[in-house]
Amino acid sequence: MQNINEYIEHTNLKPTVTYESIETLVEEAVIHNFIGICVPPYWAKKARRDLGKAPVQLVTVVGFPFGYQRAEVKMQEIESALKEGVNELDIVINISAIKCNAYAWIKQEMAWFSQVIHAEEAMMKVILETAYLNDHEIREASKVCVDAGVDFMKTSTGYAPEGAKVEHIRLLRDILPDTVGIKASGGIRSYEKAQEMIIAGADRIGTSSGIKIVEEALTKDVKS
């Protein structure tokens, strides 16, 4: 598969992120032409400064990693990120609300976020955390997010017991309209795994193993 780098959001959301590791993340993303970098909110301002005018999307997270913050708190995170020049926001859905079948409330919350994010011409992604959901919950939650105006649905935070699965990517592709993308994330540490996700329907790959994946892709291209 050519141009695997164009699918990769080079990610570092570890609790031990440092000044130097953000600089490295930015440098690697620029060198390898990754689609974006995903950083903790604390580091968004520095990452924007370091990226400058490089054609790399700056992504941060909201309500991370469990999603059960109040909507007002998430909105504060969103507004702060937008002011710091973030291009895309990965928002963890309220999993507790899903488990309570509070889909109308989720739709209302997501519509509020969508209005603010899109007014700034930024992109909104919603993290489902599929490891905690059954197929019915994935389907219903995705539908209300689409109705609210989401741009992407994302599988995982990387902090759940399991990350992205091919069957969940296929399910999401079946549910979502073509205008809504899919970001596969969590446990994608090899070219083979990334390729499986893309073939299943993923439009983005969120991973901290972007360099390894690109190197493996080059090796396979040489062998073929």
Residue frames as a rotation matrix with the C-alpha (Angstrom) as fourth column:
MET 1
0.578 0.816 0.000 0.00
0.816 -0.578 0.000 0.00
0.000 0.000 -1.000 0.00
GLN 2
-0.360 -0.740 0.568 1.53
0.736 -0.599 -0.314 3.29
0.573 0.305 0.761 -1.13
ASN 3
-0.475 0.074 0.877 1.50
-0.183 -0.983 -0.016 6.53
0.861 -0.168 0.480 0.87
ILE 4
0.109 0.468 -0.877 0.62
0.780 0.507 0.367 4.93
0.616 -0.724 -0.310 4.21
ASN 5
-0.754 -0.502 -0.424 2.10
0.657 -0.585 -0.476 8.06
-0.010 -0.637 0.771 5.80
GLU 6
-0.804 0.471 0.363 -0.87
-0.242 -0.817 0.524 10.08
0.543 0.334 0.771 4.53
TYR 7
0.213 0.887 -0.409 -3.19
0.152 0.383 0.911 8.08
0.965 -0.256 -0.054 6.81
ILE 8
-0.057 -0.365 -0.929 -1.15
0.873 0.434 -0.224 8.47
0.485 -0.824 0.293 9.98
GLU 9
0.675 0.144 0.724 -1.82
-0.287 -0.852 0.438 10.82
0.680 -0.503 -0.534 12.87
HIS 10
-0.224 -0.882 -0.415 1.49
0.299 0.343 -0.890 10.65
0.928 -0.324 0.187 14.70
THR 11
0.611 0.740 0.281 0.46
-0.138 -0.250 0.958 10.44
0.780 -0.624 -0.050 18.35
ASN 12
-0.616 -0.640 -0.459 1.90
0.376 0.274 -0.885 10.93
0.692 -0.718 0.072 21.81
LEU 13
0.247 0.782 0.572 -0.73
-0.419 -0.446 0.791 11.00
0.873 -0.436 0.218 24.56
LYS 14
-0.005 -0.345 -0.938 1.39
0.677 0.690 -0.258 9.41
0.736 -0.636 0.230 27.25
PRO 15
0.915 0.360 -0.182 1.24
0.365 -0.546 0.755 10.94
0.173 -0.757 -0.630 30.74
THR 16
0.355 -0.877 -0.323 5.03
0.558 -0.078 0.826 11.33
-0.750 -0.474 0.462 30.58
VAL 17
0.567 -0.110 0.816 5.13
0.753 -0.334 -0.568 13.59
0.335 0.936 -0.106 27.51
THR 18
0.094 -0.628 -0.773 7.99
0.659 -0.542 0.521 16.11
-0.746 -0.558 0.363 27.68
TYR 19
0.473 -0.062 -0.879 9.11
-0.399 -0.904 -0.151 19.24
-0.786 0.422 -0.452 25.88
GLU 20
-0.527 -0.810 -0.255 11.65
-0.642 0.183 0.745 17.21
-0.557 0.556 -0.617 23.91
SER 21
-0.655 0.294 0.697 9.18
0.430 0.902 0.023 14.48
-0.622 0.315 -0.717 22.93
ILE 22
0.531 0.824 -0.197 6.80
0.331 -0.416 -0.847 17.05
-0.780 0.384 -0.494 21.42
GLU 23
0.208 -0.549 -0.809 9.67
-0.749 -0.621 0.229 18.51
-0.629 0.559 -0.541 19.39
THR 24
-0.801 -0.518 0.301 10.55
-0.265 0.757 0.597 15.02
-0.537 0.398 -0.743 18.17
LEU 25
-0.148 0.851 0.504 6.92
0.598 0.483 -0.640 14.27
-0.788 0.206 -0.580 17.29
VAL 26
0.664 0.385 -0.641 6.68
-0.155 -0.768 -0.621 17.43
-0.732 0.512 -0.450 15.21
GLU 27
-0.179 -0.839 -0.513 10.01
-0.817 -0.163 0.553 16.83
-0.548 0.518 -0.657 13.45
GLU 28
-0.791 -0.111 0.601 9.09
0.090 0.951 0.294 13.25
-0.604 0.287 -0.743 12.57
ALA 29
0.199 0.959 0.204 5.66
0.525 0.072 -0.848 14.27
-0.828 0.276 -0.489 11.28
VAL 30
0.570 -0.053 -0.820 7.15
-0.518 -0.798 -0.308 16.91
-0.638 0.600 -0.482 9.00
ILE 31
-0.495 -0.859 -0.133 9.91
-0.697 0.301 0.651 14.61
-0.519 0.414 -0.748 7.70
HIS 32
-0.871 0.141 0.470 7.51
0.255 0.949 0.188 11.75
-0.419 0.283 -0.862 6.95
ASN 33
-0.812 0.579 -0.079 4.62
-0.456 -0.544 0.705 13.90
0.365 0.608 0.705 5.70
PHE 34
-0.750 0.605 -0.268 2.14
0.657 0.636 -0.405 12.49
-0.074 -0.480 -0.874 8.19
ILE 35
-0.095 0.826 0.555 -1.39
0.606 -0.394 0.691 13.85
0.790 0.402 -0.463 7.95
GLY 36
0.518 0.331 0.789 -1.27
-0.346 -0.762 0.547 15.10
0.782 -0.556 -0.280 11.52
ILE 37
-0.726 -0.608 -0.323 0.02
0.112 0.359 -0.927 14.93
0.679 -0.709 -0.193 15.07
CYS 38
0.480 0.877 -0.026 -2.12
0.082 -0.015 0.997 14.25
0.873 -0.481 -0.079 18.13
VAL 39
-0.641 -0.768 -0.019 -0.93
0.206 -0.148 -0.967 15.78
0.740 -0.624 0.253 21.41
PRO 40
-0.194 0.543 -0.817 -2.31
0.980 0.079 -0.181 16.39
-0.033 -0.836 -0.548 24.92
PRO 41
0.719 0.577 0.388 -4.09
0.595 -0.799 0.086 19.75
0.360 0.169 -0.918 25.42
TYR 42
0.710 -0.492 -0.503 -1.24
0.261 -0.480 0.837 20.99
-0.653 -0.727 -0.212 27.62
TRP 43
-0.301 -0.945 0.128 1.14
0.381 0.004 0.925 20.75
-0.874 0.327 0.359 24.67
ALA 44
0.429 0.557 0.711 -1.11
0.856 0.000 -0.517 22.13
-0.288 0.830 -0.477 21.91
LYS 45
0.938 -0.045 -0.344 0.27
-0.084 -0.991 -0.100 25.66
-0.337 0.123 -0.933 22.05
LYS 46
0.019 -1.000 -0.017 3.90
-0.467 -0.024 0.884 24.52
-0.884 -0.009 -0.467 21.76
ALA 47
-0.242 -0.069 0.968 3.04
0.598 0.775 0.205 22.04
-0.764 0.628 -0.146 19.01
ARG 48
0.777 0.558 0.292 1.35
0.586 -0.470 -0.660 24.80
-0.231 0.683 -0.692 17.00
ARG 49
0.707 -0.586 -0.395 4.39
-0.492 -0.809 0.320 27.02
-0.508 -0.032 -0.861 17.43
ASP 50
-0.240 -0.870 0.430 6.77
-0.252 0.483 0.838 24.23
-0.938 0.093 -0.335 16.40
LEU 51
0.073 0.350 0.934 4.70
0.762 0.584 -0.279 23.21
-0.643 0.733 -0.224 13.37
GLY 52
-0.655 -0.280 -0.702 4.62
-0.107 -0.885 0.453 26.73
-0.748 0.371 0.550 12.00
LYS 53
0.057 0.667 -0.743 3.25
-0.900 -0.289 -0.328 26.58
-0.433 0.687 0.583 8.45
ALA 54
-0.915 -0.403 0.027 4.01
-0.363 0.850 0.380 22.88
-0.176 0.338 -0.924 7.93
PRO 55
-0.238 0.875 -0.422 1.11
-0.818 0.054 0.573 21.06
0.524 0.481 0.703 6.19
VAL 56
-0.735 -0.014 -0.678 0.47
0.309 0.884 -0.352 18.85
0.604 -0.468 -0.645 9.23
GLN 57
0.234 0.913 0.333 -2.85
-0.105 -0.317 0.943 18.93
0.967 -0.255 0.022 11.08
LEU 58
-0.844 -0.440 0.306 -2.68
-0.318 -0.050 -0.947 19.67
0.432 -0.897 -0.098 14.80
VAL 59
0.150 0.882 -0.446 -5.01
-0.042 0.457 0.889 17.40
0.988 -0.115 0.106 16.78
THR 60
-0.832 -0.346 0.435 -5.75
-0.469 0.016 -0.883 17.34
0.298 -0.938 -0.175 20.49
VAL 61
-0.539 0.605 -0.586 -8.15
0.536 0.783 0.316 15.46
0.650 -0.144 -0.746 22.75
VAL 62
-0.470 0.521 0.713 -11.17
-0.704 -0.708 0.054 16.52
0.533 -0.476 0.699 24.80
GLY 63
0.508 0.709 0.489 -12.69
-0.859 0.374 0.350 14.69
0.066 -0.598 0.799 27.76
PHE 64
0.292 -0.513 -0.807 -9.77
-0.316 0.745 -0.588 12.30
0.903 0.426 0.056 27.63
PRO 65
-0.893 -0.151 -0.424 -9.66
-0.423 0.604 0.675 9.42
0.154 0.782 -0.603 28.32
PHE 66
-0.856 0.514 0.052 -13.00
0.421 0.752 -0.508 8.47
-0.300 -0.413 -0.860 29.93
GLY 67
-0.755 0.503 0.422 -15.44
0.269 -0.349 0.898 11.03
0.598 0.791 0.128 28.52
TYR 68
0.024 0.874 -0.485 -17.61
0.902 0.190 0.387 11.52
0.431 -0.447 -0.784 31.58
GLN 69
-0.868 -0.278 -0.412 -16.80
0.416 -0.860 -0.296 15.18
-0.272 -0.429 0.862 32.18
ARG 70
0.150 0.928 -0.340 -19.73
0.464 -0.370 -0.805 17.56
-0.873 -0.037 -0.486 32.11
ALA 71
0.439 0.101 0.893 -20.49
0.897 -0.114 -0.428 19.13
0.059 0.988 -0.140 28.74
GLU 72
0.995 -0.032 0.094 -19.53
-0.040 -0.996 0.082 22.57
0.091 -0.085 -0.992 30.06
VAL 73
0.425 -0.894 0.140 -16.08
-0.223 0.047 0.974 21.29
-0.877 -0.445 -0.180 31.02
LYS 74
0.018 -0.368 0.930 -15.56
0.811 0.549 0.202 19.73
-0.585 0.751 0.308 27.60
MET 75
0.758 0.328 0.564 -16.61
0.614 -0.649 -0.449 23.00
0.218 0.687 -0.693 25.99
GLN 76
0.838 -0.522 -0.159 -13.95
-0.344 -0.733 0.587 24.86
-0.423 -0.437 -0.794 27.97
GLU 77
0.005 -0.849 0.529 -11.37
0.206 0.518 0.830 22.41
-0.979 0.105 0.177 26.64
ILE 78
0.252 0.190 0.949 -12.66
0.945 0.165 -0.284 22.88
-0.211 0.968 -0.138 23.10
GLU 79
0.965 0.188 0.184 -12.57
0.225 -0.952 -0.209 26.67
0.136 0.244 -0.960 23.26
SER 80
0.556 -0.829 -0.059 -9.08
-0.350 -0.298 0.888 26.66
-0.754 -0.473 -0.456 24.75
ALA 81
-0.077 -0.585 0.807 -7.79
0.534 0.660 0.529 24.31
-0.842 0.471 0.262 22.04
LEU 82
0.522 0.355 0.776 -9.31
0.853 -0.248 -0.460 26.37
0.029 0.901 -0.432 19.25
LYS 83
0.977 -0.179 -0.112 -7.69
-0.156 -0.969 0.192 29.54
-0.143 -0.170 -0.975 20.60
GLU 84
0.235 -0.956 0.176 -4.32
-0.352 0.085 0.932 27.76
-0.906 -0.281 -0.317 20.54
GLY 85
-0.098 -0.276 -0.956 -4.62
-0.965 -0.210 0.159 26.90
-0.244 0.938 -0.246 16.86
VAL 86
-0.608 -0.045 0.792 -5.75
-0.068 0.998 0.005 23.28
-0.791 -0.051 -0.610 16.96
ASN 87
-0.723 0.287 -0.628 -7.19
-0.681 -0.142 0.719 22.05
0.118 0.947 0.298 13.64
GLU 88
-0.062 0.657 -0.752 -8.96
-0.249 0.719 0.649 18.92
0.967 0.227 0.119 14.85
LEU 89
-0.388 0.017 0.921 -10.50
-0.920 -0.063 -0.387 17.83
0.051 -0.998 0.040 18.15
ASP 90
-0.451 0.189 -0.872 -10.90
-0.022 0.975 0.222 14.19
0.892 0.119 -0.436 19.22
ILE 91
-0.318 0.471 0.823 -13.72
-0.899 -0.425 -0.105 14.21
0.300 -0.773 0.558 21.78
VAL 92
-0.973 0.008 -0.232 -14.36
0.079 0.951 -0.300 11.20
0.218 -0.310 -0.926 24.01
ILE 93
-0.168 0.985 0.041 -18.07
-0.256 -0.084 0.963 10.42
0.952 0.151 0.266 24.04
ASN 94
-0.330 0.155 0.931 -19.84
-0.944 -0.058 -0.325 10.06
0.004 -0.986 0.165 27.39
ILE 95
-0.709 -0.031 -0.705 -19.77
-0.214 0.961 0.173 6.27
0.672 0.273 -0.688 27.68
SER 96
-0.907 0.406 -0.108 -21.84
0.219 0.237 -0.947 6.40
-0.359 -0.883 -0.304 30.86
ALA 97
-0.320 0.814 -0.485 -24.59
-0.686 -0.552 -0.474 8.20
-0.653 0.181 0.735 28.94
ILE 98
-0.386 0.136 -0.912 -24.53
-0.769 0.499 0.400 5.49
0.510 0.856 -0.088 26.26
LYS 99
-0.893 -0.020 -0.450 -24.92
0.175 0.905 -0.387 2.81
0.416 -0.424 -0.805 28.92
CYS 100
-0.663 0.699 -0.267 -27.97
0.174 -0.203 -0.963 4.73
-0.728 -0.685 0.013 30.21
ASN 101
-0.263 0.528 0.808 -29.46
0.961 0.222 0.168 4.96
-0.091 0.820 -0.565 26.69
ALA 102
0.302 0.334 -0.893 -29.30
0.392 -0.897 -0.203 8.75
-0.869 -0.288 -0.402 26.94
TYR 103
-0.303 -0.477 0.825 -28.84
0.921 0.076 0.383 9.19
-0.245 0.876 0.416 23.19
ALA 104
0.596 0.575 0.560 -30.98
0.681 -0.732 0.026 12.33
0.425 0.366 -0.828 22.98
TRP 105
0.884 -0.332 -0.329 -28.72
0.038 -0.651 0.758 13.99
-0.466 -0.683 -0.563 25.54
ILE 106
-0.061 -0.948 0.312 -25.59
0.545 0.230 0.806 12.85
-0.836 0.219 0.503 23.67
LYS 107
0.014 0.142 0.990 -26.97
0.983 -0.182 0.012 14.30
0.182 0.973 -0.142 20.43
GLN 108
0.915 0.382 0.133 -27.66
0.342 -0.906 0.248 17.63
0.215 -0.181 -0.960 22.13
GLU 109
0.583 -0.774 -0.246 -24.16
0.079 -0.247 0.966 17.75
-0.809 -0.582 -0.083 23.60
MET 110
-0.243 -0.731 0.638 -22.47
0.722 0.303 0.622 16.85
-0.648 0.612 0.454 20.33
ALA 111
0.362 0.450 0.817 -24.54
0.877 -0.460 -0.136 19.36
0.315 0.766 -0.561 18.35
TRP 112
0.972 -0.056 -0.227 -23.38
0.069 -0.859 0.507 22.10
-0.224 -0.508 -0.832 20.72
PHE 113
0.149 -0.987 0.052 -19.76
0.171 0.078 0.982 21.08
-0.974 -0.138 0.180 20.25
SER 114
-0.104 -0.149 0.983 -20.18
0.944 0.296 0.145 20.79
-0.313 0.944 0.110 16.49
GLN 115
0.794 0.495 0.352 -21.57
0.581 -0.790 -0.197 24.31
0.181 0.361 -0.915 16.16
VAL 116
0.814 -0.523 -0.251 -18.62
-0.239 -0.696 0.677 25.86
-0.529 -0.491 -0.692 18.01
ILE 117
-0.034 -0.884 0.466 -15.94
0.261 0.443 0.858 23.75
-0.965 0.151 0.216 16.32
HIS 118
-0.025 0.070 0.997 -17.23
0.983 0.184 0.012 24.23
-0.183 0.980 -0.073 12.78
ALA 119
0.942 0.331 -0.063 -17.66
0.323 -0.940 -0.105 27.97
-0.094 0.079 -0.992 13.32
GLU 120
0.449 -0.868 -0.213 -13.85
-0.509 -0.444 0.738 28.02
-0.735 -0.223 -0.641 13.63
GLU 121
0.635 -0.106 -0.765 -13.48
-0.718 0.284 -0.636 25.79
0.285 0.953 0.104 10.53
ALA 122
-0.523 -0.744 0.416 -11.98
-0.841 0.529 -0.111 23.01
-0.138 -0.408 -0.902 12.64
MET 123
-0.209 0.373 -0.904 -12.75
-0.441 0.789 0.428 19.30
0.873 0.488 0.000 12.46
MET 124
-0.007 0.336 0.942 -14.66
-0.993 0.112 -0.047 17.28
-0.121 -0.935 0.333 15.04
LYS 125
-0.352 -0.108 -0.930 -13.94
-0.298 0.954 0.002 13.62
0.887 0.278 -0.368 15.74
VAL 126
0.379 0.530 0.759 -15.80
-0.910 0.063 0.410 11.57
0.169 -0.846 0.506 18.35
ILE 127
-0.706 -0.655 -0.270 -14.06
-0.540 0.744 -0.392 8.72
0.458 -0.131 -0.879 20.19
LEU 128
0.315 0.913 -0.261 -16.47
-0.567 0.401 0.719 5.86
0.761 -0.079 0.644 20.89
GLU 129
-0.504 -0.579 0.641 -14.20
-0.857 0.429 -0.286 3.58
-0.109 -0.694 -0.712 22.93
THR 130
0.128 0.625 -0.770 -15.54
-0.796 0.528 0.296 0.50
0.591 0.575 0.566 21.16
ALA 131
-0.713 -0.469 -0.520 -14.01
-0.092 0.799 -0.595 -1.91
0.695 -0.376 -0.613 23.70
TYR 132
-0.931 0.360 0.062 -16.78
-0.073 -0.016 -0.997 -0.96
-0.358 -0.933 0.041 26.14
LEU 133
-0.216 0.894 -0.394 -19.68
-0.820 -0.385 -0.424 -1.03
-0.531 0.231 0.815 23.65
ASN 134
-0.250 0.236 0.939 -21.74
0.409 0.905 -0.118 -3.68
-0.878 0.355 -0.322 21.90
ASP 135
-0.781 -0.119 0.613 -22.70
0.624 -0.118 0.772 -3.39
-0.020 0.986 0.167 18.24
HIS 136
0.252 0.948 0.192 -26.11
0.903 -0.302 0.307 -1.87
0.349 0.096 -0.932 19.03
GLU 137
0.579 -0.079 -0.811 -24.50
0.517 -0.734 0.441 0.83
-0.630 -0.674 -0.384 21.19
ILE 138
-0.569 -0.821 -0.046 -21.90
0.406 -0.329 0.852 1.58
-0.715 0.466 0.521 18.52
ARG 139
-0.522 0.449 0.725 -24.65
0.806 -0.020 0.592 1.90
0.280 0.893 -0.351 15.94
GLU 140
0.528 0.841 -0.118 -26.93
0.824 -0.475 0.308 4.14
0.203 -0.260 -0.944 18.01
ALA 141
0.339 -0.485 -0.806 -24.14
0.439 -0.676 0.592 6.38
-0.832 -0.554 -0.016 19.29
SER 142
-0.713 -0.641 0.285 -22.75
0.515 -0.203 0.833 6.80
-0.476 0.741 0.475 15.77
LYS 143
-0.167 0.745 0.646 -26.15
0.912 -0.132 0.389 7.74
0.375 0.654 -0.657 14.38
VAL 144
0.765 0.498 -0.409 -26.71
0.626 -0.723 0.291 10.57
-0.151 -0.479 -0.865 16.86
CYS 145
-0.029 -0.857 -0.515 -23.17
0.336 -0.494 0.802 11.85
-0.941 -0.150 0.302 16.30
VAL 146
-0.694 -0.138 0.707 -23.77
0.718 -0.047 0.695 11.94
-0.062 0.989 0.132 12.54
ASP 147
0.310 0.907 0.287 -27.01
0.871 -0.392 0.298 13.84
0.382 0.157 -0.911 13.11
ALA 148
0.694 -0.092 -0.714 -25.08
0.467 -0.697 0.544 16.30
-0.548 -0.711 -0.441 15.29
GLY 149
0.960 -0.248 -0.128 -22.59
-0.260 -0.629 -0.732 17.01
0.101 0.737 -0.669 12.50
VAL 150
0.447 -0.838 0.313 -19.49
-0.137 0.281 0.950 14.98
-0.884 -0.467 0.011 13.38
ASP 151
0.404 -0.407 -0.819 -16.72
-0.914 -0.216 -0.344 14.75
-0.037 0.888 -0.459 10.77
PHE 152
-0.341 -0.583 -0.738 -15.08
-0.472 0.784 -0.402 11.51
0.813 0.211 -0.542 11.98
MET 153
0.860 0.387 0.334 -15.83
-0.492 0.451 0.744 8.64
0.137 -0.804 0.578 14.31
LYS 154
-0.167 -0.983 -0.077 -12.82
-0.762 0.179 -0.622 7.22
0.625 -0.045 -0.779 16.12
THR 155
0.239 0.320 -0.917 -12.59
0.059 0.937 0.343 3.77
0.969 -0.136 0.205 17.70
SER 156
0.607 -0.151 -0.781 -10.48
0.732 0.490 0.474 4.14
0.311 -0.858 0.408 20.82
THR 157
0.916 -0.335 0.219 -8.42
-0.396 -0.844 0.362 6.24
0.064 -0.418 -0.906 23.21
GLY 158
0.100 -0.893 -0.439 -5.69
-0.227 0.409 -0.884 3.63
0.969 0.188 -0.162 23.60
TYR 159
-0.660 -0.323 0.679 -6.47
-0.691 -0.096 -0.717 3.40
0.296 -0.942 -0.160 27.32
ALA 160
0.450 0.856 0.255 -9.22
-0.891 0.451 0.058 0.76
-0.065 -0.253 0.965 27.18
PRO 161
0.234 -0.352 0.906 -8.59
-0.283 0.867 0.409 -3.01
-0.930 -0.352 0.104 27.45
GLU 162
-0.049 -0.211 0.976 -8.71
0.826 0.541 0.159 -3.27
-0.561 0.814 0.148 23.64
GLY 163
-0.561 -0.202 -0.803 -8.10
-0.202 -0.907 0.369 -0.93
-0.803 0.370 0.468 20.74
ALA 164
-0.041 0.542 -0.840 -9.26
-0.957 -0.264 -0.123 -0.90
-0.288 0.798 0.529 17.14
LYS 165
-0.369 0.019 0.929 -10.69
0.101 0.995 0.020 -4.07
-0.924 0.101 -0.369 15.64
VAL 166
-0.998 -0.043 -0.042 -11.31
-0.040 -0.047 0.998 -4.77
-0.045 0.998 0.045 11.97
GLU 167
-0.470 0.883 0.009 -14.90
0.845 0.446 0.295 -5.81
0.257 0.146 -0.955 12.68
HIS 168
0.101 0.486 -0.868 -15.62
0.677 -0.673 -0.298 -2.47
-0.729 -0.558 -0.397 14.34
ILE 169
-0.681 -0.369 -0.633 -14.18
-0.215 -0.726 0.653 -0.57
-0.701 0.581 0.415 11.37
ARG 170
-0.920 0.373 0.117 -16.42
0.273 0.401 0.874 -2.57
0.280 0.836 -0.471 9.03
LEU 171
-0.131 0.906 -0.403 -19.43
0.985 0.074 -0.154 -1.93
-0.109 -0.417 -0.902 11.26
LEU 172
-0.102 0.035 -0.994 -18.73
0.278 -0.959 -0.062 1.80
-0.955 -0.282 0.088 11.33
ARG 173
-0.916 -0.268 -0.297 -18.27
-0.200 -0.337 0.920 1.93
-0.347 0.902 0.256 7.57
ASP 174
-0.662 0.743 0.099 -21.64
0.666 0.522 0.533 0.22
0.344 0.419 -0.840 7.19
ILE 175
0.082 0.708 -0.702 -23.31
0.924 -0.318 -0.213 2.71
-0.374 -0.631 -0.680 9.56
LEU 176
-0.117 -0.247 -0.962 -21.69
0.234 -0.948 0.215 5.98
-0.965 -0.200 0.168 8.51
PRO 177
0.933 0.358 0.045 -22.36
0.154 -0.283 -0.947 8.02
-0.326 0.890 -0.319 5.38
ASP 178
0.426 -0.808 0.406 -19.46
0.860 0.222 -0.460 8.53
0.281 0.545 0.790 3.00
THR 179
0.425 -0.205 0.882 -19.10
-0.009 -0.975 -0.223 12.10
0.905 0.086 -0.416 4.26
VAL 180
0.747 -0.154 0.647 -18.06
-0.664 -0.146 0.733 10.89
-0.018 -0.977 -0.211 7.73
GLY 181
0.072 -0.844 -0.531 -14.58
-0.583 0.397 -0.709 9.44
0.809 0.361 -0.464 8.10
ILE 182
0.970 0.138 -0.202 -13.27
0.055 0.682 0.729 6.71
0.238 -0.718 0.654 10.38
LYS 183
0.113 -0.951 0.288 -10.16
-0.816 -0.255 -0.519 6.97
0.567 -0.177 -0.804 12.54
ALA 184
0.768 0.020 -0.640 -8.79
0.212 0.935 0.284 3.64
0.604 -0.354 0.714 13.74
SER 185
-0.019 -0.786 0.618 -6.69
-0.662 -0.453 -0.597 3.90
0.749 -0.421 -0.512 16.89
GLY 186
0.382 0.066 0.922 -5.46
-0.877 0.341 0.339 1.83
-0.291 -0.938 0.188 19.79
GLY 187
0.317 -0.320 0.893 -3.01
-0.131 0.917 0.376 -1.03
-0.939 -0.236 0.249 19.41
ILE 188
0.980 -0.010 0.197 -2.01
0.196 0.155 -0.968 -0.31
-0.021 0.988 0.154 15.80
ARG 189
0.529 -0.847 -0.043 1.73
-0.396 -0.291 0.871 -0.91
-0.750 -0.444 -0.490 15.94
SER 190
-0.427 -0.670 0.608 2.57
0.280 0.541 0.793 -2.55
-0.860 0.509 -0.043 12.61
TYR 191
-0.756 0.099 -0.647 2.19
-0.612 -0.457 0.646 -1.90
-0.231 0.884 0.406 8.89
GLU 192
-0.869 0.422 -0.257 0.15
0.237 0.813 0.533 -5.09
0.434 0.402 -0.806 8.56
LYS 193
-0.400 0.740 -0.540 -2.35
0.833 0.048 -0.551 -3.98
-0.382 -0.671 -0.636 11.22
ALA 194
-0.434 0.199 -0.879 -2.63
-0.177 -0.975 -0.134 -0.50
-0.883 0.097 0.458 9.73
GLN 195
-0.893 0.050 -0.448 -3.19
-0.442 0.091 0.892 -1.97
0.086 0.995 -0.059 6.28
GLU 196
-0.723 0.657 -0.214 -5.98
0.662 0.747 0.056 -4.21
0.197 -0.101 -0.975 7.63
MET 197
-0.276 0.615 -0.739 -7.74
0.546 -0.533 -0.647 -1.18
-0.791 -0.582 -0.189 9.11
ILE 198
-0.558 0.003 -0.830 -7.49
-0.510 -0.789 0.341 0.82
-0.654 0.614 0.442 5.90
ILE 199
-0.938 0.216 -0.272 -8.78
-0.103 0.574 0.812 -2.04
0.332 0.790 -0.516 3.78
ALA 200
-0.540 0.759 -0.364 -11.70
0.840 0.456 -0.294 -2.41
-0.058 -0.464 -0.884 6.21
GLY 201
0.341 0.743 0.576 -12.61
0.793 -0.556 0.249 1.26
0.505 0.372 -0.779 5.72
ALA 202
0.405 -0.238 -0.883 -10.44
0.686 -0.559 0.466 3.44
-0.605 -0.794 -0.063 7.97
ASP 203
0.800 -0.085 0.595 -9.50
0.400 -0.663 -0.633 6.87
0.448 0.744 -0.496 6.63
ARG 204
0.306 -0.712 0.632 -7.04
-0.731 -0.601 -0.323 7.73
0.610 -0.363 -0.704 9.40
ILE 205
0.422 -0.288 -0.859 -4.70
0.545 0.838 -0.014 5.74
0.724 -0.462 0.511 11.62
GLY 206
0.623 -0.226 0.749 -3.97
-0.636 -0.703 0.317 7.11
0.455 -0.674 -0.582 15.08
THR 207
0.816 -0.401 -0.417 -0.76
0.476 0.875 0.089 5.57
0.329 -0.271 0.905 16.39
SER 208
0.743 -0.669 0.007 2.40
-0.492 -0.538 0.685 6.19
-0.454 -0.512 -0.729 18.36
SER 209
0.076 -0.698 0.712 4.16
0.257 0.704 0.663 3.72
-0.964 0.132 0.233 16.04
GLY 210
0.867 0.380 -0.324 4.07
-0.157 -0.408 -0.899 5.82
-0.474 0.830 -0.294 12.88
ILE 211
0.138 -0.902 -0.408 7.80
-0.965 -0.215 0.148 5.63
-0.221 0.374 -0.901 12.21
LYS 212
-0.569 -0.319 0.758 7.83
-0.300 0.939 0.170 1.85
-0.766 -0.131 -0.630 12.59
ILE 213
0.353 0.805 0.477 4.83
0.284 0.393 -0.875 1.50
-0.891 0.444 -0.090 10.27
VAL 214
0.810 -0.096 -0.578 6.42
-0.522 -0.567 -0.637 3.65
-0.267 0.818 -0.509 7.56
GLU 215
-0.239 -0.971 -0.021 9.71
-0.918 0.219 0.330 1.76
-0.316 0.098 -0.944 7.81
GLU 216
-0.392 0.181 0.902 7.89
0.047 0.983 -0.177 -1.59
-0.919 -0.027 -0.394 7.52
ALA 217
0.708 0.706 -0.020 5.97
0.069 -0.097 -0.993 -0.28
-0.703 0.702 -0.117 4.51
LEU 218
0.449 -0.632 -0.631 9.21
-0.878 -0.444 -0.179 0.70
-0.167 0.635 -0.755 2.76
THR 219
-0.551 -0.664 0.506 10.70
-0.598 0.737 0.315 -2.73
-0.582 -0.129 -0.803 3.44
LYS 220
-0.014 0.646 0.763 7.66
0.287 0.733 -0.616 -4.47
-0.958 0.210 -0.196 1.95
ASP 221
0.832 0.302 -0.466 7.72
-0.292 -0.477 -0.829 -2.22
-0.473 0.825 -0.309 -1.12
VAL 222
-0.033 -0.939 -0.343 11.40
-0.972 -0.050 0.228 -3.09
-0.231 0.341 -0.911 -1.71
LYS 223
-0.602 -0.186 0.777 10.71
-0.229 0.972 0.055 -6.83
-0.765 -0.145 -0.627 -1.37
SER 224
0.334 0.831 0.445 7.77
0.321 0.344 -0.882 -6.68
-0.886 0.438 -0.152 -3.76
